Amino acid sequence: MKNFAFTKINYILLIIGFAIIVLGFILMAGDATTEEAFNPDIFSDIRIKVAPMVCLFGFLFEIVAILWPAKNNSHAKQNA
């Protein structure tokens, strides 16, 4: 069996981190201000405070997912 850089848990954590980042971008999305009308929602706390922090958490979670250590079973295989 080949030893890959990532294990199944790494891929699961990467998918979770990606979903968190997408959620952050969805929270940032919404109607924009046009030349005809000003939309005060562009300055809502969710768009300028919460959503960027959710994205930052997602990116930090991705780093953890990449660096998550794999269980080393090579020692157990050598003794068998």
N, C-alpha and C positions, 0 to 999 in steps of 0.2 A: 504494500500500500504506500502511495506517495504521501510525503509530508508536505502539506500546503501551509502557506503563511498564516492563513486565517482558519479558524474552526467554525463550527456551526453557530456557536454562541457569538462570535465576532460578527457574523453576517446578520444575526437577529438584532444585535445592538446597533449595527449600522443602519438597518431599516428603521428602527425606532428613532434614532437620531435624525434621519432624513425626514421622517414624519413630523417630528417636532419643528424642524426648520420650515417645512411647508406650512405648518400651522401658524408659525410666526409671520410668514409672508401673507397668508390669508387674512390674518388679523390686521395687517397694514393696508390691505386693499380696501377700496371703497370709491365713492364718488369724489370727483375732483372739483376744484373751483374752476368755473368757466368765466369768460369775459362778460357774460350776461348776468351771472349770479354768483355771489360769494357763498361758499359752503363752509360753515364754521366747524363741521365735523372733521376737517383735516387736522385740526389741532386737539382732537380728543386724546385723553390719557391713554386709551388703548392703542392708538396709532403711534404715538410718539414716545411712550414709556414702556408699556407692557410688551408690545410686539417685538421691538428690538431686543429686549431682554430674553424673550422666548427664543428668538433666533440665536442669540449668543449662547444660551444654555444648550441649544441643539448642536451648535458647532463644537462646544466643549465636550458634549456627550459623544460626538463623533471621534474626537481625539481619544477619549477613554475607550471607545469601542475598538479603535485601531490598536491601541496599546494593551488591551486586555490580554493577560497571559494565558497561553494554552497549557492545559495539563500535560505534563511530560510523562508519557507512558513508556518511554524508551528503556528506562531502568527496569520496569516490570517485565518488559519483553525479553531483556537480556537474561534475567533470572529464570525464565520459563523454559 
